[in-house]
């Protein structure tokens, strides 16, 4: 989509340049027939209709006269810091404009300018520079490509990370298959290596499932069929799905807090987010500890927290833990079979519900992840169920 947007931008720019050139040619032809010589025409005036066309352009647009003074600049050009007063501030653009003025050839390029917006180190522009009329005027069009470059960088990193993550279990499966083939006469070895193959196959399955889930929700598209979601049921469902893993480490999963709360959204997505948070808590908690899932009203939102007594997260890593494939301890994550996508999925589920996810953590004391989601009906109040429901209690 980003590539199509860039292509469309350049097509529009080419169309505008062509329209402006035709307008200027026709105007000059009319002046040659019915007006004084060119020397008597005001050289600093814009050709008729040019200002109107520039006003509707989404790109940053600048018109320079033969002395490199700015005759007209769009608000976007000034906002990005390309123009200050009547001067073009980008040296590369100015050099391109002078070349175009000398030989009359349209030029395209990409430039990077120091960041002018808050929090932005630099801005990347795709630029197109063309002659405008016969008085030395030059038209400069600059399209902001910063977001496009950022998306491309994220895409490249994602592909590289996915390739790396897939390579590990696939390579292990291939090696284990060869080992089993060589050890065909040793039943004990075959059994041992077959178990390892099942482990790697499960890891590969989890990774593919997480990738499918992430691709489905990361597009920032609204939930197709939202409905009231009972928090109690979602919490119990998520705990049920994690019981086996928790039992293997003798970790108690408990649910508590206010009952009868509801949000407006997708129950399966909410269960997926909670399951990922609980799985994460179990993976990074020592044996014989406790993981608690609790819900409480918070104004017009419902807050669902998952707390553990695990190893905690270093403060330096807490800002990055929701990034795809980011791991605080890569060796431990691989040992537990983690894909590095669980918290990224949680973040996107929160965004899909117009909510947020936050973390509190202290090394050696555990962590608490909190989902804050808009309540059904706009106010977080308990809803009395019409039928008997199972009360929240510790799940063994």
Residue, then its C-alpha position, 0 to 999 in steps of 0.5 A: x500500500x505504501x508503494x502504491x501511495x508513493x507511485x500515486x504521489x509521483x503520478x500526481x506530481x507529474x500531472x501537476x507539472x504537466x498542467x502548469x507547463x501547458x498553462x505557462x506555454x499557452x499564457x506565453x503564446x498569448x502574450x507574444x501575440x497580444x502583449x508587449x515584449x517579455x522584458x516588459x512583463x513582471x518577472x516576479x509574478x506567478x503564471x495565471x492559475x498556478x497559485x490555485x493549483x498549488x493550493x490543492x497539492x498534498x505535497x510540499x510545493x515551492x516556486x522559486x524565481x530566477x534569483x532563488x527567492x521563494x515566490x510561493x510556498x505551501x504551508x506544508x513546505x514551511x511546516x517541514x522547515x524547507x522554507x524560511x521567509x523567502x529563502x529555500x533552506x535545503x541546500x540540496x534542493x537549491x542545487x537541484x533547482x539551479x541545475x534545472x534552471x540551467x538546462x531545463x530538464x526535470x529532475x527527481x531525487x531523494x533528500x534527507x533534511x534535519x528533523x523539524x517536527x518534535x521528536x523526529x530526527x530527520x525527514x526523508x523527501x522524494x523530490x521533483x524539480x521542474x522549470x516553470x515558464x520562461x522567466x527562470x522560475x522553478x517548481x519544487x515538489x517534495x513528498x514526505x517519505x519518512x513513514x514509508x521508510x520506517x514501514x519498509x525498515x520494520x518490514x525488513x526487520x520482520x522478514x529477517x526475524x521471521x526467517x531466523x525464527x523459522x530456521x531454528x526449528x526447521x533446522x532442528x527437525x531436519x537434523x533430528x530426522x537424520x539422527x533417527x534414520x542413523x539410529x534406526x536400530x536403537x529403539x531408545x534413541x529413536x524414542x528420545x529423538x522423536x520426543x525432541x522432534x515433537x517439541x520442535x514441531x510444537x514450537x514451529x506450530x506456535x510460531x505459525x499460529x502467533x504469526x497468523x494472529x498477529x497479521x490478523x490484528x496488526x492492521x489497526x482495522x476495527x473488530x468486525x463483529x464486536x459484542x459484549x464480552x463477559x470478563x469472568x468467562x474470558x479469564x476462566x477460559x484463558x486460565x483453562x488453556x494455561x493450566x497444563x503448563x502451570x501444573x508442570x511447574x506447580x504454579x497456581x493460577x488464581x482469578x479474582x477481583x470484581x465480578x460481572x464486568x463487561x467490555x465491548x469487543x471480541x472475546x476470542x481476541x481477549x482470551x488470546x491476549x490473556x492467555x499470552x500474558x499468563x503463559x508469559x508469567x508462567x514461563x518466567x516464574x519459579x516453581x511453586x509460585x502463584x499467578x493472579x488474574x484480577x479485574x476491576x472497574x476504572x471509570x469508563x474502562x475495565x482493568x484486567x491485571x496479570x501478576x506473577x512472582x517471577x524474575x521481573x524485567x529490567x527497567x531498561x528493557x520495559x519500553x521494548x518488551x512489546x516489540x515483535x521478537x524482542x526478548x529480555x533473555x533470548x536463551x531463556x526464551x528459547x528454552x521455554x519455547x517462546x516465540x517472542x510474539x506474545x506481548x506484541x499480540x497483547x499490544x495489538x489486541x489492546x489497540x484493536x479494542x481502543x485500549x492500552x497495555x502497561x507493565x510494572x516490574x521489579x527485578x526479583x519481585x515479579x511483574x504486573x501487566x494491565x490491560x485497560x479496555x473500554x467498558x461495555x455501555x461506557x461505564x464499568x459496572x458489574x452486570x448481574x448474570x441472568x443465569x447461575x455462573x461459576x464463581x471466580x476461584x483458584x484454578x489448580 
